[in-house]
Amino acid sequence: MNVHAPNTSANVVRPIATRGSTCPHDCPSTCALQVDIMPDGRIGRVHGAKDQTYTAGVICAKVARYAERANHPERLLHPLLRTGPKGSGRFTRISWDEALDRVAEGLLTAEREHGAQSVWPYFYAGTMGLVMRDGINRLTHAKGYSRFFSTICVNPAWSGYMAGNGRISGADPREMAESDLITLWATNAVSTQVNVMTQVAHARKRRGAKLAVVDVYRTPTMEHADIPLLIRPGTDAALACAVMHVLFRDGLADRAYLERYGRDVEALEAHLKPRSPAWAAAICGLSAEDIEAYARLVGTTPRAFFRLGYGMSRTRNGAVNMHAVCSIPVVAGSWQHRGGGALHSLSGTYRWRKTMIEGLDKLDPRVRALDQSRIGPILVGDEEALAGGPKVAAMLIQNTNPLAVAPDQEKVKRGFARDDLFVAVHEQFMTDTAKMADIVLPATMFTEHDDLYQSGGHPHIQLGPKLVEPPGECRSNHDVICALARRVGAEHPGFGMTPRALIDWTLRETGRAPLDELEEARFLDVSQSFEDAHFLTGFGHKDKRFHFAVDWANLAFPAPGKFGPVAEMPALPDHWAVIEAATAEHPFRLVTAPARNFLNSSFTETPTSIAREGEPSLLIHPEDAAGLGIAEGDRVAVENLRGRVVLKARLFDGVLRGVVVSEQIQPARAHEGGRGINTLTGADPVAPVGGAAFHDNRVRVEKIGI
């Protein structure tokens, strides 16, 4: 018999305070938090803030146990100098002054020998705080370093959404609770934005709402669906076209609404006539009957809310998919109704003035912008990827781990292995990228510095104040950028300001409440009016209409040019067969989906997340597995022209035949041979403005020996 000590106050360490904060990670929920402060000065349990109406006390498990990450024994605490070959993991501790001097000299040497544009500051979404994430741009612009063109996540989705709607905006997500039909399209909310499911639960309880889920495998979210719609990767637009075909055919399209708010309606209706449910069924894998039933439900449910995720855009036809799906609530007239319409992101509603944070007054548009997703081709010297400029000779990396998350990993590895490439990495753990660095600098976490946050998934601006002192010698991104600026001769007023001063300046110049008011409130609801949020005052184009026909080559989207086969993009919603289709040699289509217990390459060091995810695996349909002689737990090689990855087979009937899924991202140490899943993904840019097609890979799968 097991005997446990009683849970008495004598053996329970209680927090001395609980203070407000904001989750910094790359998630649309951007949860408002309450963080326990423990007697030893470290953080304890993290809770969702009950008084913020979207978070409403609910957060994901991985953030609830954030203390496991913040207080991890393997956290980087001191500056390090590499003493062995790149990737060897051999480093020695040095002082901050020596580390910063060495980094500055690495940047200055590259500038002297190859010009300022040979230096490429590289960052991304390890923190979503505006000061700590984006301040590196101030150094870039002040020095004339190569600019950073951010493409990995949003470009295919946002360009598709913008093409129709004209701005990145949408209905208040809290309206989902007032909906009668909620469609979660290409988003696994149970795993990646749990607060969406809170709104779904409210709608079901209050209104008996139905939940439809469209995705390429049976996710935990689809397990909750009343209407599960399982499709093949890259076929979302086909399903969307068939839904609109039914709406027009059966008199369910809102003609009065379309006359007022739509453009090219007649062309769209004529275009959709042959795109029937039977046509779409052959492409996407659903039955024509299921498509008919879903379309009729959309057409007869005024309060139909579409929560649109990024999954449909992580294919080579991603922008076209997003535009087609965005067209459905316009044809149905759903936008007119509370609890109807759509939301992809609210990021376009904040309109920040980030001049002081990013040094935008120093930005020279003549300086090249290098594509984040093409870091592999760039570092191995691809002339097109280098945009006509010099080789990249030095990098300063914050907030990201390209040796795990970037596509075409074999090229990324070859690039980082260059002896003539100087790399400094400012990080919280010894990531795969940090192991390849010349200098590694220890970084603070979100409770150890001040920052300002917006959300894509709800209409709040939020403060993330410093709650505890950082461990060891960890320094914030802002502190490091300012210290380097002094050493490399970069000048801008922002380098002389504290994070709090930058936050206050940004709030005031944007027309928001000043810092002291935000600090007292902790978060401010800056939601639009119902009319603006639902585009009832007009869509974001000059003519105030939703554009069903798109001139992709002239799309107004901030990008240093157009990418991919833009001239081939269909003007009207359609299935664009530019995806990496299966072949006899590579008969499977691989989707690299997010893991529930990791967030990109974050949380991959915490024991609980590692234990819950297990070893890297491949979901494969039992009949496909049987045809290859593969049993549960077998080691399998997944291979294409980009490389080869070894995974553990998991038999799963929640995918269509010919589709395989790997929920990732795990560090190199978790993989046989150190080759992670992005070995198999391509770096060729998605039309029209770039991005990576992570869910669009043809592969072959074979069983390998013990």
Summary of the structure (lengths in Angstrom):
residues: 706
radius of gyration: 25.0
end to end distance: 39.4
largest distance: 75.6
contacts: 2624
relative contact order: 0.16
helix: 36%
strand: 19%
